[in-house]
Amino acid sequence: MPPQKPHPLLTFAVFSAIFIVTYLPCFLHSYGLLDDYYLLFLTLTKGAWCPEIVGSMMSQGRPLNLPFIAAAFSQLQGINDLVYLRIIATLGTAFLATLFFRHAMHNGWSRAQSFVLSLLIFSQLPFQVLSAWSLVGFLGAIRLPLAYVSYFLAKYAGEKPLRSPAFAGLYAATLVSLTAAMAMHQATAMFFWIGMAQDALSPKGWDLTRRQLSVICTAFAAACGIEYVICVWGKSAYAAYLLQDRDQLSLNVLEKMQWFFSEPLTNCLNFNNLDASPLIAIGVATTIFAGLWFFVRSLEPQECLKKRCLLLAVLPFLCYTPNLIVAESWSSYRTLYALSALLMLYFFCAIQGIGKQLKVSNKIITGTLFAAALLNLIAANQNIATYIAEPQSKELALLRYRLNYEKSSAVITHTMEQLEPPKGKGPFDIWKYDSKTIIPTWYEILAPAAYYDEFGRPSSARPFVAKAMIGLLQREAQIKRN
């Protein structure tokens, strides 16, 4: 008899408690992160459907973000209220972990193994960003589960007769849900492939038929095609809001592959190490190659070995498809949800394979991985505190102190002039300004180090964000005076 799964509400409650404690610094500090300030300021002053917000989302092919941004930010009154979105984001991670945990048990992993694997995956750096960044996390709580569930809809569609109403309904549901996830954030929607990776590495056997595989792949291709049309239309209709390189396809395949191995793959293979090292990446990759081979060889059915190995080799590229096909080479952690989850799953299975080869008991392997998961949670807590919550709250306090002048004073007037785009610069460009009257520039950080624009980087280094921060603080001061 298969082990009984814990009640989903109990599982969700356990994961919620763990992640809320892990990401506690996100809730104890008052701060925003980059777009949080910009969208909140625009929503409070112009409305959530103002041209700037609509244009920004539409030009990036992400129109479905708009109703959720309007629903969330319209309810907020100031910077302090951004914490509510971070709480929802963390609960969204707990919900996704619950779905992942239950499918892992369905695939034959024990309760303890499924629990440990879920903790290892959802405490990695991309999911730390998810809980620490109000906008990204709130939207991620919707689009990540949506993408993950899309895989199972496609899989179940492949089990139904081709001309049956059940097939048509499930296939349509797959297209709607996956396209919706892509229309919120293309990279996040690649979490679709994690369900397939779980199935391919199922200890109780892989029963994915050729027909199911074709349905899954055609549904994914169709959703990509629909999203491409949305992007082309958004690009033409809202050209003034385009971000550099994001609207162009990459034609240099060799250069893109070199970048993929040197940055995104290296970052993910370093797991919770922010200062990514190529040597660590090589060591982890070697462990995965060796251990995963031992693990896969023991799986049933044996005749699927070649097909399984081919799929496992292709999945890392599928998990990063949008970023591989656009000209922009920016491997920020918020693009790595699927790839980081996939490589942790590979590593987890590789350890199982090596353990079996060395005849180490499952209890010892699971206990060791549980200890690693606890260390991961501690590292996640420290990363969030040291590189996001504390420096961002200090930056906000510093700006609040420097703006302790009347709105019409010379200092404030000079500051606002500094934040107007110079000739030839757009509102989203970064230009040099007098940091003495504002806050740090892109390279003047308040954390021990900075990685991309997520960990340690000052939000005010983006002039359009600094302008929004000043506007919010002035509004805050005006409300207090009244």
N, C-alpha and C positions, 0 to 999 in steps of 0.2 A: 504494500500500500504506500503511495507517495506521501511525503510529509505534508501535514495540513498547513496551509499558509496562514499567517497571523491576519486578523481582521484588518482591512485596509485603513480604517479610521485609527486603529491603534498604531499601525505602522507609520501613518502620516504624523501622528502626535509625537512619536518617538523621534522621527527625523526632524520635525519642527523644533523640538526642544534642543536637540543636539546642535542644529545649525544656528538657532537663535543665540545660544550660549557661545558658540564659536565666533559668530560675527557680531558679538555684543558691542564692540567699539563703534560699529556703524550706527547704533541706536543711542549711544551715550553722548555723542558729539553732534553739535549743530553745524552743518555744512552742506554744500552742494558740490557737484562735480561737472565742470564744463557746461554741457548743454542743459543741465538742470537749471542753472541761473538764467540762461538765454530764453528757454521756453517758458519758465515761470514768469519772467519779466514781461515778455510779449503777451502771455495769457492775461496777466493782471492789468496791462495797460491798453492792449489792442484787441484782446480776445483770442481764443485758441484757434480760430479759423482765419487769422490774419494772413495776408499774402506771404509774409516771411516764413511762417511755419508751413503753410500749404506748399509753397514753392520749394522749400528745402526737402520735404518728404517726397513730393511728386518727382522732382528732378533726379532723385536717387532710386526711383522705382519702388517706393515704400508707401503707397497711399493708404494702406490699411492701418498704419500707425496713427493716422489723424484722428479717428473717432476715439481711440483709447487715450491719446494725449489730451484731447478735449475733455474727456470724462474724468481723467485723473487730475490734471493741472487746474481745471476750473474749480475744483473743490479746495484748493490750497490757498492760504492767506499770506504766507510768507516763507522764508527760508527754513524756519524751524519745522514746518509741516512736511518738508521733504522726507523726514524720517518715516512717515507712514508708507510711502512708496517703497522704501528700503525694507520695511517689514513685510509688505506684500511680496516683494522680490524673493526674500528668504523663504517665505512659505511656499512660493512657487518652486524653488529648488527642492524643498522637502516633498512637494507633490510629485515632481519628476523623479526624485529618488525612490519614492514609493512605487511608482509605475515600473521603474527599472528593477527594483528589488523583487517585485512579484513575478516579473517575466523571467528573471534569473532563476527563481525557484521553479517556475514552470519548465524551464529548460534542463532541470536536473541538478542544479547546484543546491547544496544544503542551505538551511536557514542561516547558519553562521557565515558560510562562504558568501552568500548573497548580500548579507548585511555588511560584511567587511568590504566587499567589492564596491558597494554603493557609497560607503564612506570615503573610500580611496578616490573614487571618480569625482564626487560632488564637493570635495574640499580642495580641488585643484585651482590654480590661479585664475582661469577664466570664470569659474563660479564664485571666486572671491570678488572679482569685479562686478559680477551680477548683483551681489548683495550690497556692495558699497556704492554703486552708482544708481541713483534713484530712477532716472529715465530708462537706462539700459536694463536695469533689473526688473522694473515694473512691466515693461514690454516683453522681456525675456520670460517672465512667469506665464505669459500667454503663448508666445510663439514656439518655445522649446517643446512643451508638451504637445502642442498642435502638430509639429513636425514629427515627433516620435510616434504619436498615435497614427499618423498617416501611413506609416509603414505597415502596421497591422491591418489597416483597412484594405490596403493593396494586397497583402498576403491572403486575407480571407476572401477577397474578390477572386483571386486565382483558384480558390477551391470550388467556386460555384460554376455551374454550366454556363457556357459562353453567352447564350441567348436568353438566359433567365433574368427575371426582374431583380433577383438578389444580386447578380453580377453587375447589372447596370447601376443599381443603387450604390453598391459598395465602391465601384470604380468612380462614379461621379463624386461620392463623398471623399475619396482619396484625392481627386483632382482639386476639389474645393479647399480641403484642409491644407494640402501641401502648397498649393498656389497662395493661399492666405498667409501661410508661414513665410513664404518667399517674398510676398508683397509687404511684409513687415521688416524682414532682414534676411537677405539672401544667404549669408554665411551661417546664420543660426539655423536655417531650415535644413542644413546638411545633417542635423541630428537624426534625420530620417533614416540614415544608414546604420545607426547604432543598433537598431532592432535587428537588422540583417546580420550584423556582426555577432550579436548574442546568439542568434539561431545557428550561425555557421560554426560557433564554438560550443554548442550545446553538448554537455557530457552524455545526455541520453540519446543522442543520435540526431542526424540532420535529415529532415524529410521534406525539404523544399523542392518541389517539382520544377521541371523545366517550364511548365505553363505558369506557375506562380512567379518564377524568376522573370519571365517575359512580361507579365502584367506589372510587376514592380518597376521594371526598367522603363517600360513604355509610359507608365503613369508619371514617373520622374521626368522623363524626356518631355512629355506633354506639358507638365507644370513649368519646366524650364522655358519652354517655348512661349507659353502664355506670359510668364514673367518678363521675358525678353521684349515682347510686344509692349507690355506696360512700361518698361524702362525706356524704349525708343520713343513712345508717345510722351512720357514725362519729360524726357530730354528735349524734345522739340517744343513742347508747350511751355516749359519753365526753364529755358536755356540760361536765363540770368542767374539762376541759383545753382548751376552745376559746380561740382567740386572737381578739381584738377585730376585727370587720369582715371576717374571713376566711370566716365562715360565712354571710354575707348577699350577695345579688345586688345589683348596682347598677342602679337604675331611672332615674337621671338621665343620659341618653345624652349630652346636650350638655356637661355638666360633665366627664364621663369623656373625651370627645373633646378638650376643651380641655387636660385633664391629659396625655393621650397625646401631644399635639403639644408641650406645654411641657416635659415631663420625659423620658419614655422615648425619644421620637423625637429630641429635642435631644441627649440623652446619647449616643445611638448615632451621630448625625451628627457628633459631636465626636471620634469614634474613640478615640484613646489620650489625649485631653486630659481629665484629671480635673475640672478647673475648667470645666465645660461652658459655652460661650458661645452665646447665641442667634444672634449675628452669624455665627459660624463655621458653625453649623447651617444657616443660610439660604444661605450661600455654597456649602456642600457640596451641599445640596438642589438649588440652581439648576444646579450642575454635573451632578448626576445627571439632572435633568429634560432638560436639553439634550443631553448626551452619550448618554443611554440611548435617546433618540428617534432619533438618528443611527444608533446601533448596531442597534436593533430593526428599523429600516427596511431594513437590508441583509440581514436573516435570511430564510431560506427555511423554509416556503413563504410567499409574499407574502400569500396569501388568509387566513392566520392572524393578520395584523397586529392587527386589532381585538380578537380573542380574547386574544392575547398581552398587549396593552396593558391590557386589563381585568384579567387575572390578575395582572400585575405591580403594578397599583394596589391590588388586594385583599390581596395577600400580606403586607404589613406589619401589617395588622390580624389576619390569621390567625396570624401569628407571635407575637402577644401576646394571644390570645383569653382565656386564664384570668384575666389581670390586668385585662382590660377589662370582664369580666362580674361581678367581685366588688366589694364596696363599698370594700375596702381600696385606697388609692392609695399604693403603696409601690414605686417603680421601682428597687429595688436592682439592682446589676449581675448578681447571680445569677439574675435573671429575664429577662435580656436576651440569652441565648446565640443564640437564633434570629433575633431582630430585628437584633442587631449583625452577625451573619454575612450576613444578607440585604442589609443596606445596604452592607456592604463589597463584596459581589458586584455590586450595582447600580453602585457607584462604579467598580469595576474595569472593568466593561463600558462604563460611560460614558466612561472615559478612552480605551478602545479606539475608541469611536465618534467622539470628538473627534479623536483621532489620525488616523483614516482620513479624516475630513473635511478635515483640514489636510495630508493626504498625508505624514504622518510614518511612518517605517518601523516595523514591528513590533519590530525589535531595540531601537530607541531607546526605544520605549514600555515594553517589558518590562524593559530595563535601568534605566529611571527608577523603575518600580514596584518593582524588586528593591532599589534603594537605599532606597526608602520602607519596604520590608519590614525591612531591616536596622535602620533608625531605629526602627521599631516594636518590634523585639526589644530594642534598647537601652533604649527607654522602658519596656518591660514589666519589664526587669531592675531599673531604677531605681525604678519604682512599687512593686514587690514589696519591695525592700529598704527604701525610705524610709517607706512607709505601712503595711506589714504586718509583715515579719519583724523588723526592728530595734525598732520601738516595742512590739510584742507581747512580744519577749524582754526588753526593758527593764522593761516592766510586771511581768512575772513575777519578774524579779530584785528589783525594788522591793518586791513583796509578800513575797518570800522573806526579804528583809532585815527588813521590819517584823514578820514573824512569828517572829523569833528569840527567842521566849520559851517558857516551859513551857506545856503545853496548858492547865493549870489556872490560869494567871496571870490577873490582873485585866484586862490588856490584851486577851488572847484572849477572855476571857469577854465583855467589853464589845463586842468586834468581832462575835462571833457573835450577840449580842443585837441589834446594829444591823442584822443581815441577816435577822432574822425579819420577815415581812410585818406592817405595821401593821394595825390593825382596818380591815376593808373593802378591803384590798389582797390580790390573789392573788399566787402565787409568781412569775408572769411579768410583773408590773407593775414599773415603775421608780419608786422613791421616794427621797427624800433621806435620806442617812445621814451619819455623821461620817467624812468622807473622810480625816481626819488619822490615823485608825487603820487605814485600808485603803489604797486607791489612788485614782487620779483618778475624778471623776464623769463623767457623759456629756459634759460640756463642757470638762473638763480633760484635754486630749489630750497625748500624748508625741510626736506627729508634727507636721510643719509645718502640716497642715490635716487635716480629716476629711470623708469623703463617705459618706453612709448609715452602715451599721454595719460596713462591710467594710474601708474604707481609712482608717487613722489613728485609729479610734475605740477606746477602751480596752475590753477584754472585761469587766473587772470593774465597769463602769458598770451592768451588769445584775446586780442583787443575787443572783439564783439562780445566776448564773455565778460571782460572787465567792465565794459560799459553797462551791461545788464546788472552786474553785481553792484555797481555804484547806484544805479537806479533803484534797485531793491532796497539797499541800505538807506537811501534818502527817503524812500516811501515808508520804510520802517520807522525812521526818526520822526517823520511827519505824523504818523499815526500815534506815536507816543506823546508828541506835543499836544495833539488834539484830545 
